[in-house]
């Protein structure tokens, strides 16, 4: 429960902002795609070397603040394969976290409107099966995510959002070593408005 406190705090602080405006409405976004590390996750003795791309999933609640701006609160999970000698079983890193951010539409109302976004993320990495003392779940680490894409209407209350993003965070493994999380995501997002 203590490990969940930073995530709960971020969620509680962001919820009033997301629900503040009745006329602004609310949307739910479900995302799926690929997470690709931009290098090793290692910043020390080698734990985190030889990582590879894996799946990327997410769900977000979005509150439009105007035609151009929207606030977002989301949950993500990214999986990275691991093939170095120190990898455990299963051979993967699982990175989960919350994100709170803002999205800006560059051409509202266009048939394929581009948008840019930025978010503060809270990430933690799970590394079950690694050799002691780095086995287990890392600390939560604050980080940053920036990205963009296009919104393509798919009906009266739905749209598709092809998106790419880059993120960074530095969680500490149970043994004290820091993972250097740097990765791209490429996702297809389905947005449903209420």
C-alpha positions in Angstrom: 0.0 0.0 0.0 2.9 2.4 0.8 4.2 2.0 -2.7 0.8 3.0 -4.2 0.7 6.3 -2.2 2.5 8.5 -4.8 0.2 7.2 -7.6 -2.9 7.8 -5.4 -1.7 11.3 -4.6 -1.3 12.2 -8.2 -4.7 10.8 -9.1 -6.4 12.7 -6.3 -4.8 16.0 -7.2 -5.7 15.6 -10.9 -9.3 14.4 -10.5 -10.9 17.8 -9.7 -9.2 19.4 -12.7 -10.5 16.6 -15.0 -14.1 16.9 -13.6 -14.3 20.6 -13.1 -16.3 21.6 -16.2 -19.7 20.1 -16.9 -20.0 21.6 -20.4 -16.5 20.5 -21.3 -17.5 16.8 -21.3 -15.3 13.8 -20.8 -13.5 11.3 -23.0 -11.9 7.9 -22.4 -8.9 6.8 -24.5 -7.7 3.3 -24.9 -4.3 2.8 -26.4 -2.3 -0.1 -27.7 1.0 -0.3 -29.6 4.7 -0.7 -29.2 7.3 0.5 -26.7 10.9 0.8 -28.1 13.9 1.6 -25.8 16.2 4.2 -27.2 19.2 2.5 -25.6 20.0 0.2 -22.7 18.2 0.8 -19.4 21.5 0.5 -17.6 23.1 3.4 -15.8 25.5 1.4 -13.6 26.8 -2.2 -13.4 25.0 -3.6 -16.4 21.5 -4.5 -15.1 19.2 -3.4 -17.9 21.5 -4.1 -20.9 20.3 -5.7 -24.1 16.6 -4.7 -23.8 14.2 -4.9 -26.8 10.9 -3.6 -27.9 7.6 -4.8 -26.3 3.9 -4.1 -26.0 2.5 -0.7 -24.8 -1.0 -0.4 -23.3 -2.8 2.6 -21.8 -6.1 4.1 -20.7 -6.7 7.8 -20.1 -9.5 10.1 -19.0 -9.5 13.4 -20.9 -11.3 16.6 -20.2 -11.5 19.2 -23.0 -10.9 22.7 -21.6 -11.4 24.5 -24.9 -11.3 23.8 -28.6 -7.6 23.7 -28.5 -6.6 22.4 -25.0 -7.4 19.2 -23.1 -6.3 17.8 -19.7 -5.4 14.1 -19.4 -5.0 11.6 -16.5 -3.9 8.1 -17.6 -2.4 4.7 -16.7 0.2 3.0 -18.9 2.1 -0.3 -18.9 5.1 -1.0 -21.2 7.0 -4.3 -21.5 10.6 -4.5 -22.6 12.3 -7.8 -23.5 15.6 -8.5 -21.8 18.4 -10.8 -23.1 21.5 -10.1 -21.1 23.1 -12.5 -18.7 21.5 -10.9 -15.7 17.9 -11.2 -16.9 15.5 -13.3 -14.9 12.4 -15.4 -15.8 10.3 -14.0 -17.4 12.9 -12.2 -19.4 11.3 -8.7 -19.3 11.0 -5.4 -17.6 7.4 -4.2 -17.0 7.1 -0.4 -16.6 3.8 0.9 -15.1 2.7 4.3 -14.1 0.3 7.2 -14.0 0.6 10.3 -16.2 -1.0 13.8 -15.9 -0.7 16.1 -18.9 -2.0 18.5 -21.4 -2.8 18.1 -25.1 -3.0 21.0 -27.6 -4.8 20.8 -31.0 -2.9 22.7 -33.6 -5.8 22.9 -36.2 -9.1 22.3 -34.4 -11.9 21.1 -36.7 -9.6 19.8 -39.4 -10.3 16.3 -40.8 -7.0 15.0 -39.6 -6.0 17.6 -37.0 -2.4 17.4 -35.6 -1.8 17.7 -31.8 1.1 17.9 -29.4 1.1 16.8 -25.8 3.3 16.8 -22.7 2.8 14.9 -19.4 4.4 14.4 -16.0 4.7 10.6 -15.4 5.3 8.4 -12.4 7.0 5.2 -13.5 8.2 2.0 -11.7 9.8 -1.0 -13.2 9.2 -4.6 -12.2 12.1 -7.0 -12.7 11.0 -10.4 -11.3 13.7 -13.0 -11.5 16.8 -10.8 -11.6 19.6 -11.8 -9.3 19.6 -10.3 -5.8 19.6 -7.6 -4.7 17.9 -6.1 -7.8 15.0 -8.5 -8.0 11.5 -7.1 -7.5 9.8 -3.7 -7.9 11.6 -0.4 -8.2 10.8 2.8 -6.5 8.4 5.3 -8.2 10.2 7.9 -10.2 8.9 11.1 -11.7 9.6 11.7 -15.3 8.5 13.4 -18.5 6.7 12.4 -21.7 6.3 14.5 -24.9 4.5 13.4 -28.0 2.1 14.2 -30.8 -0.1 12.7 -33.5 -3.3 13.2 -35.5 -7.0 13.0 -34.6 -9.2 11.3 -37.2 -13.0 11.4 -36.5 -14.5 7.9 -36.5 -18.2 8.8 -35.8 -20.1 11.3 -33.8 -18.6 10.4 -30.4 -15.4 8.6 -31.4 -12.0 9.3 -33.0 -8.7 7.5 -33.7 -5.5 9.1 -32.6 -2.3 7.6 -34.1 0.4 8.9 -31.8 4.1 8.7 -31.0 5.8 9.8 -27.7 9.2 9.8 -26.0 9.5 9.4 -22.2 12.2 9.4 -19.6 12.4 8.4 -15.9 15.0 7.0 -13.5 13.5 4.5 -11.0 15.8 2.8 -8.4 15.8 -1.0 -8.2 15.5 -2.7 -4.8 19.3 -3.1 -4.6 19.8 0.7 -5.2 20.8 0.7 -8.9 19.1 3.3 -11.1 17.4 2.2 -14.3 17.7 4.8 -17.1 14.3 4.5 -18.8 14.4 6.2 -22.2 11.8 4.9 -24.7 9.6 5.8 -27.6 6.0 4.6 -27.9 4.0 4.2 -31.1 0.3 3.7 -30.4 -3.1 3.7 -31.9 -5.6 5.4 -29.5 -9.4 5.0 -29.6 -11.1 8.0 -28.0 -14.8 7.8 -27.0 -16.5 11.0 -25.8 -19.4 11.3 -23.4 
